[in-house]
């Protein structure tokens, strides 16, 4: 695996190649993207590209490197206290996730494709989603004392709802061109937050 560049010029070149890679993955998807297409997009020789990235897998890993952390941070409620304002906190956290997903929908579309064909990205996707689920289940227990919903472990229920949000984000934003008009972000956030709230707090 090529070493990280240490010079300003090397770092600029690497960022240039990542940007070119993002455009190619967005256009062609993970499966059909080729290193030669990235080299052409970046106007660099194949040898120059391989000096920075050993293969397509390494290049795509670089493209998505910060998405996990940014999605995790974006989906943390900061303005509303989950203990005192659970619905408002749920709206805020879901909106943060959906907004960042929409911003990077081209990468997320390619990422979901990669997760289906490459074990490395499948495992990375699994770690991403479990981190979100674990955080919510822990907050639910600590802030509200909820560990079960209708006799079902709260973490499993949270996983089912996380699947809903993930698939909704994919349908609404990664496949936006299939809709008659763009999905309103605030309406999307309130829609999924309502389902989370009714699942865990209805009747309490």
Secondary structure, DSSP 8 states (H G I E B T S, - for coil): ------SHHHHHHHHHHHHHHHHHHHHHHHHH--HHHHHHHHT--HHHHHTT-SSHHHHHHHHTTTHHHHHHHHTS-SSS-TTT-HHHHHHHHHHHHHHHHHHTHHHHHHHHHHHHH-HHHHHHHHHHHHHHHHHHHHHHHHHH---EETTEEHHHHHHHHHHHHHHHHIIIIITGGGSSS---HHHHHHHHHHHHHHHHHTT-
